[in-house]
Amino acid sequence: MEVLGFDAGNSIFMTLKELVDNATDACINTNGAKICVEINDCYGYEITVSDNGCGLDPSSIESIGILFSSVKANSHSLGRFGLGLKSVNCTHKQILQCSKLISFITKIAASSGISFKLALDNEYQPYVYNVTETSVCDWSTVISVFINSNIDISVVLNSILGYSKMLSFLHPVISYSIQHAGHIYVYHMTQKSHLERVSALISDIIVISQIDTTGDCGSDTNSVDGINVTAGLFSERVECRYGNCVIFTSVNGMPLLSKYAKPCSIYCGCSKFIEKGGHEFGISPSRNCPKLPFKFENGLENVASITNVKLPEDGKWANLFMIVDVKISDPKYGDLAKTHIKNGEVKERVYISCVEAMTQLKSQVGVYELESLSNYKTRIGLFYSKQLALNIVSILNHSTDDFRERVFAYLRCKGINYNNIKRLETLIEKKINEQFGLSSN
């Protein structure tokens, strides 16, 4: 069972993630919302996702299984592929071999509902059958998927535990529970305000990123001139006396991971979460950074956004989020499994790479010679040097005089004599354009 280039374990997780996302959509406006994931071992794995949300729209049942169709009574934007059935059109051989196929129970009235099953015809088109009336008690929607696979289910379990924990930060009104082999894991946030949940998410981000690691592929910590940089599996965190900076780097919204990590949509979740910010929550999103003034021949573009999370009492930034999302338009890069960072390629130390980029990358290949996604260290270094170095000016503008002087002192010790912020901006852009043969705008 494979979806879009992922192996069997990752495909199961992505299908399960879509089921949980759509259940979350159905529960957003429900009081006392609950979502339960059950994983049962029985000559394979039967995965059941239940929620007490709005249920399915009976008039749309026939379109279930069709890619991108929405069959929820009240549609939202978190689940993108219609009840996790994106995989139905991608895994028809596996589905046809499963005796239990995919079964549904959904509420259509106060205590009554219908049950039905989904299968594929000879042309691999989805169709609904065995529609019967049934009673519905605790749950509004129950979806069961039987998977005949010999994968290590603990890998899927760890991934969905981390993802459910993140969702609990984003949706504190919903209680998430995962059941497997007699163990029950429950995530339900006690923090209610947006700012409290942002703070909790920041403090927990490194913990979540350590899920499913082995060997020496855990976090990598460096300390330079009083600035601590911790590189997790899909984020970097920079700490100094003035605040924290959390960086997410992703390809088409999927984070760049080490080879030991499993796909996780924390980038997408955190991005939406941060974008919800408003002044009443003490969060001030900055403008989106401009795209690079050029495109790679293979269709790559770089998009970054900066969000300042401010403390209401003094108005100074406490935490800075940078989101760097590499957009890949070439269809041949749809195999996201190949976007994992190779073993030993620890990501650039984020903040330091911003200010060192001009001197670090002189010996690297030119931008138009990068024809594949294999050389991540060079490519990420290029992205940071071009995009983040240009944006360091806006960071410095929101900091104290003492902090700015520390940055300039660090640059001077590297042999780069910048006198003021404006000169810093000009020299950074000029230097990078010279290094990679780009014309100045």
C-alpha positions in Angstrom: 0.0 0.0 0.0 1.8 3.1 -1.2 0.5 6.7 -1.7 2.4 9.3 -3.7 5.8 7.6 -3.3 5.6 6.9 0.4 6.3 3.5 1.7 3.5 1.4 3.3 3.9 2.8 6.8 3.9 6.4 5.6 0.9 5.7 3.4 -1.1 4.4 6.3 -0.2 7.4 8.4 -1.2 9.8 5.6 -4.5 8.0 5.2 -5.0 8.1 9.0 -4.0 11.7 9.1 -6.7 12.6 6.6 -9.3 10.7 8.5 -8.4 12.6 11.7 -8.2 15.9 9.8 -11.7 15.5 8.5 -13.0 14.4 11.9 -11.5 17.6 13.3 -13.3 19.6 10.6 -16.6 18.0 11.6 -16.0 18.7 15.3 -14.9 22.3 15.2 -18.3 23.7 16.0 -19.3 20.9 18.4 -19.5 21.3 22.2 -17.7 18.5 24.1 -16.1 17.3 20.8 -14.3 14.0 20.9 -12.2 12.1 18.3 -11.1 8.5 18.9 -8.6 6.5 16.9 -8.5 2.7 17.4 -5.9 0.5 15.9 -6.7 -3.2 16.2 -4.3 -6.1 15.2 -6.3 -8.8 13.4 -4.5 -10.5 10.5 -3.5 -7.0 9.4 -4.7 -3.8 10.9 -8.2 -2.4 11.3 -8.1 1.4 11.9 -11.2 3.1 13.1 -11.7 6.8 13.5 -14.8 8.0 15.3 -16.1 11.5 16.1 -19.2 13.2 17.5 -19.2 16.0 15.0 -21.7 17.1 12.3 -21.7 13.7 10.5 -21.9 13.2 6.7 -24.3 14.9 4.3 -26.7 12.0 3.2 -27.2 13.7 -0.2 -23.4 13.5 -0.9 -22.9 9.8 0.1 -22.7 8.7 -3.5 -19.7 10.9 -4.1 -17.6 9.5 -1.3 -14.3 8.2 -2.4 -14.0 10.6 -5.3 -10.8 12.6 -5.0 -11.3 16.1 -3.4 -15.0 15.7 -3.0 -16.4 16.9 0.4 -19.2 14.9 2.0 -19.3 16.5 5.4 -22.5 18.3 6.4 -20.4 21.4 7.3 -17.2 21.5 5.3 -14.0 23.1 6.6 -10.5 23.3 5.2 -8.3 21.1 7.3 -9.0 17.7 5.6 -8.2 18.2 2.0 -9.0 14.9 0.3 -12.5 13.9 1.5 -12.5 11.7 4.6 -9.0 10.3 4.1 -9.9 8.5 1.0 -7.3 10.1 -1.2 -5.6 6.7 -1.0 -8.7 4.9 -2.5 -7.7 5.9 -6.0 -4.1 5.2 -5.4 -4.3 1.8 -3.7 -7.0 0.0 -5.6 -5.1 -3.4 -5.6 -4.8 -3.3 -1.9 -8.4 -2.3 -1.4 -9.7 -5.0 -3.7 -7.7 -7.6 -1.7 -9.2 -6.6 1.6 -12.3 -8.6 2.6 -13.6 -5.9 4.9 -12.9 -3.0 2.6 -13.9 0.4 4.0 -17.0 0.7 6.2 -18.9 3.7 7.5 -21.5 4.5 10.1 -22.9 8.0 10.1 -25.7 9.8 12.0 -28.5 11.3 9.9 -31.0 12.1 12.8 -31.1 12.4 16.6 -30.4 8.7 17.3 -30.7 7.0 13.8 -28.1 6.6 11.1 -27.0 4.6 8.2 -24.2 2.2 7.6 -22.6 1.4 4.2 -19.4 0.1 2.6 -17.2 1.4 -0.2 -15.5 -0.6 -3.0 -14.1 -0.1 -6.4 -15.5 -1.4 -9.7 -13.5 -2.9 -12.5 -12.4 0.5 -13.7 -11.3 1.4 -10.2 -14.1 3.9 -9.7 -15.6 4.0 -6.1 -19.2 2.9 -5.4 -21.3 2.6 -2.3 -23.1 -0.6 -1.4 -24.8 -2.4 1.6 -26.6 0.8 2.7 -28.7 -0.1 5.8 -30.3 1.8 8.6 -28.7 1.5 12.0 -28.7 3.1 15.5 -26.1 5.6 16.4 -25.3 6.4 20.1 -22.1 8.0 21.1 -20.5 8.8 17.8 -21.8 10.7 14.8 -19.4 9.2 12.3 -17.4 5.9 12.4 -15.0 5.0 9.6 -13.1 1.7 9.6 -10.3 0.8 7.2 -8.8 -2.7 7.1 -5.2 -2.8 6.0 -3.5 -6.1 5.1 0.1 -5.1 5.6 3.1 -6.4 7.5 4.4 -2.9 8.5 5.6 -2.0 12.0 2.4 -0.4 13.4 4.5 1.3 16.2 5.9 3.7 13.5 2.3 4.7 12.5 1.3 4.9 16.2 4.2 7.3 17.0 3.4 9.5 14.1 -0.3 9.8 14.8 0.5 10.4 18.5 2.7 13.3 17.6 0.2 14.7 15.1 -2.8 14.4 17.6 -0.7 16.1 20.2 -0.1 19.0 17.8 -3.8 19.2 16.9 -4.7 19.5 20.5 -2.7 22.7 20.6 -4.6 24.0 17.6 -8.0 22.9 18.7 -8.2 22.9 22.5 -12.0 22.3 22.5 -11.5 18.8 21.0 -10.3 15.8 23.0 -8.2 13.4 21.0 -7.7 9.8 22.1 -5.7 7.0 20.5 -6.2 3.3 21.5 -3.9 0.4 20.7 -3.0 -2.9 22.5 -4.8 -1.9 25.7 -3.1 1.5 25.9 -5.1 4.8 25.7 -3.4 8.1 25.0 -5.5 11.2 25.5 -4.6 14.8 24.5 -6.8 17.6 25.6 -5.2 21.1 26.1 -6.0 23.0 29.3 -4.6 26.3 27.8 -7.5 28.2 26.3 -6.0 31.5 25.0 -4.3 31.7 21.7 -1.1 33.1 23.3 -1.0 30.4 25.9 -1.2 27.7 23.3 1.5 29.3 21.1 3.8 29.4 24.2 2.9 25.7 24.9 3.6 24.8 21.3 7.0 26.5 21.4 8.0 24.7 24.6 6.9 21.4 23.2 8.2 21.6 19.6 11.6 20.0 20.2 9.9 17.2 22.2 7.5 16.4 19.4 10.4 16.4 16.9 12.2 13.7 18.8 9.5 11.1 18.1 10.8 8.0 16.3 14.5 8.8 16.3 17.4 6.3 16.5 21.1 6.4 16.7 22.8 9.8 16.5 20.1 11.4 14.4 18.5 13.3 17.3 18.8 17.0 17.9 22.1 18.8 17.2 23.0 21.7 19.5 25.6 24.4 18.9 26.4 27.5 20.9 28.1 30.5 19.2 28.5 33.9 20.9 25.8 33.3 23.5 23.3 32.1 20.8 22.1 28.5 21.2 20.9 26.7 18.1 19.0 23.4 18.4 18.2 21.4 15.2 15.3 19.0 15.6 13.9 16.7 13.0 11.8 19.2 11.2 12.5 22.5 12.9 15.3 24.5 14.3 15.2 26.6 17.4 17.5 29.5 18.1 17.7 30.8 21.7 19.3 34.0 23.0 18.7 36.3 25.9 16.2 38.3 23.9 13.9 35.6 22.7 13.5 32.4 20.6 13.3 31.8 16.9 11.6 28.6 15.5 12.2 27.7 11.9 10.2 25.3 9.8 11.6 24.2 6.5 9.4 22.2 4.1 8.9 21.1 0.5 5.4 21.7 -0.8 4.2 22.0 2.8 5.8 18.8 3.9 8.8 19.3 6.3 12.3 18.2 5.4 13.0 15.3 7.6 15.9 13.0 8.5 15.8 9.5 7.1 14.6 8.2 10.5 11.7 10.5 10.7 8.2 9.9 9.4 6.0 12.4 7.5 4.2 14.8 9.8 2.1 17.8 8.9 3.3 20.0 11.7 4.4 22.6 9.2 0.9 22.9 7.7 -0.7 23.0 11.2 1.6 25.5 12.7 1.4 27.7 9.6 -2.4 27.9 9.9 -2.2 28.3 13.6 0.2 31.2 13.5 -1.7 32.9 10.7 -4.8 33.0 12.9 -3.0 35.6 15.0 -4.5 38.9 15.9 -3.5 41.9 18.0 -6.1 40.8 20.6 -4.0 37.6 21.2 -0.7 39.5 21.4 0.4 38.1 18.0 1.5 40.4 15.1 2.1 38.7 11.8 4.5 40.5 9.5 4.0 40.8 5.7 4.9 37.8 3.6 8.5 38.0 2.3 8.8 38.5 -1.4 9.7 35.5 -3.6 13.2 35.2 -5.0 13.8 37.4 -8.0 14.5 34.3 -10.1 13.3 30.8 -10.7 15.4 27.6 -10.9 15.4 25.8 -14.2 13.7 22.8 -12.6 10.8 24.9 -11.3 11.9 25.5 -7.7 10.8 28.7 -5.9 11.3 29.8 -2.4 8.6 31.4 -0.2 9.2 32.5 3.4 7.1 34.3 6.0 7.9 35.8 9.3 5.6 36.1 12.3 6.5 37.9 15.4 4.9 36.6 18.6 5.0 39.6 21.0 4.6 39.9 24.7 1.6 42.2 25.5 3.2 43.8 28.5 6.3 45.2 26.8 5.5 44.9 23.2 8.8 43.3 22.3 9.1 40.1 20.4 9.5 37.0 22.5 9.4 34.4 19.8 10.0 34.6 16.1 8.6 32.1 13.6 10.1 31.8 10.1 8.4 29.4 7.7 10.5 28.5 4.6 8.4 26.5 2.1 10.1 25.3 -1.1 7.5 25.1 -3.8 8.1 22.4 -6.4 6.0 22.7 -9.6 7.7 19.9 -11.6 5.4 16.8 -11.4 8.3 14.5 -11.2 9.0 15.7 -7.7 5.7 14.4 -6.5 7.6 11.6 -4.8 8.0 13.3 -1.4 9.7 10.3 0.0 12.8 11.5 -1.8 12.8 14.8 -0.1 14.2 13.4 3.1 17.6 14.8 4.2 20.3 12.2 3.8 22.1 10.8 6.9 24.7 13.2 8.2 23.3 16.2 6.4 22.3 18.2 9.5 20.5 21.4 8.5 22.4 24.7 8.6 22.4 26.4 12.0 19.6 28.7 11.2 20.3 32.1 12.7 24.1 31.8 12.2 23.7 30.8 8.6 21.8 34.0 8.0 24.8 36.2 8.9 27.5 33.8 7.7 26.0 32.9 4.3 28.1 35.4 2.4 31.4 33.7 3.5 30.2 30.1 3.8 29.0 29.4 0.3 31.7 30.8 -2.0 32.9 27.4 -3.0 29.5 25.9 -3.7 28.1 25.2 -7.2 26.2 27.9 -9.1 22.4 28.0 -8.7 21.7 26.9 -12.3 23.8 23.8 -11.8 21.5 22.5 -9.1 19.4 20.2 -11.2 18.1 17.8 -8.5 17.0 17.7 -4.9 20.0 15.6 -3.9 22.3 18.3 -2.6 20.2 19.6 0.3 23.0 21.2 2.3 23.9 23.4 -0.7 20.3 24.2 -1.5 19.2 25.0 2.0 22.3 27.1 2.4 21.3 29.0 -0.7 17.7 29.5 0.5 18.9 30.8 3.9 21.6 33.0 2.4 19.3 34.6 -0.1 16.0 34.9 1.7 16.7 34.9 5.4 19.8 37.1 5.1 17.7 39.7 3.3 15.1 39.5 6.1 17.6 39.9 9.0 17.1 43.6 8.5 13.5 43.5 9.6 14.5 41.3 12.6 17.1 43.8 13.7 14.6 46.7 13.4 12.4 45.0 16.0 15.3 44.4 18.5 17.1 46.4 21.1 20.3 48.5 20.4 22.3 46.0 22.5 21.1 43.1 20.4 21.9 44.9 17.1 25.4 45.7 18.4 25.9 42.0 19.3 25.0 41.0 15.7 27.3 43.6 14.2 30.1 42.6 16.5 29.7 39.0 15.4 29.9 40.0 11.8 33.0 42.1 12.4 34.7 39.2 14.1 34.1 37.3 10.8 35.8 40.1 8.9 32.6 41.7 7.6 32.5 45.4 8.7 28.9 46.6 8.6 28.2 50.0 10.1 24.5 50.2 10.1 21.3 48.3 9.1 21.0 49.9 5.7 24.5 49.1 4.7 24.0 45.5 6.0 21.0 45.1 3.7 22.8 46.5 0.7 26.0 44.4 1.1 24.1 41.2 1.9 22.1 41.5 -1.3 25.0 42.6 -3.4 27.3 39.8 -2.1 24.8 37.0 -2.7 24.0 38.3 -6.2 27.7 38.3 -7.0 28.2 34.8 -5.6 25.5 33.1 -7.6 25.7 35.2 -10.7 22.4 36.9 -10.2 21.5 40.3 -11.5 20.6 42.9 -8.8 17.0 44.2 -8.8 
